[in-house]
C-alpha cells in the first residue's frame, strides 16, 4: 500500500484517485476550492464532471497542499497543463529528492515548448518523474470500464513502479521509455 497525493480534483484526478483507492492505496486529493471539497464530502460525487459516479468515502479531499504532499510515496499531477509549472514550483520545497511524480495532463508549454515531464523536472530537479497517458476518458475510468494507458519514464524501474501502482484487472498499464511519444 502506498500513500498517494493526487493534485487536481477534476474528473481525471478523481477517476485516477478512484483507481488508486481501488488498488488499496491511501489517497488524498488536493483541490483548489474549499467549496468543491465540501461538496464532495457531502455528496461523494463530482456532480458537474462525473455525474452519478460515487466517490469512495476512503478518499480524502483537502485544500491543504502541504498536508496532501508530505509523506506521499507517489504524487500524481492531475492539474490542467497550464498549471503544471506553478503547481510543481509550489511543491518543490515540500518533496524529497527521488520523489516519484507522475504527470497525467497533456500539453506542451506555449512559451518553452516543453512537455509536462520536462516542466516538472525543471521545477523539481531531484524528482523521479514519469508520465501516464493513453486513449482514456475519466467518465469511463471512474466507472471501471476497461481502459489501457502507458506509463513512461527515463528508467524502466520507474515506469514499472508506476505500472504496479495503477494497474488492475480493468485499468491496464503498459510501459515505454518514449516520454515524448506518450505525451
PEWOQUI-V797254 format. One record per run of one state. SS is the DSSP state (A for helix, B for strand, O for the rest). FROM is the first residue (numbers start at 1). LEN is the number of residues. If there is no record, write none. Layout:
[[SS;FROM;LEN] [SS;FROM;LEN]]
This chain:
[[O;1;2] [B;3;5] [O;8;3] [A;11;12] [O;23;3] [B;26;5] [O;31;3] [A;34;10] [O;44;2] [B;46;1] [O;47;3] [B;50;1] [O;51;9] [B;60;3] [O;63;2] [A;65;5] [O;70;4] [B;74;4] [O;78;3] [A;81;11] [O;92;8] [B;100;4] [O;104;4] [B;108;1] [O;109;6] [B;115;1] [A;116;8] [O;124;4] [B;128;6] [O;134;4] [A;138;4] [O;142;5] [B;147;7] [O;154;2] [A;156;11] [O;167;4] [B;171;6] [O;177;2] [A;179;4] [O;183;1]]
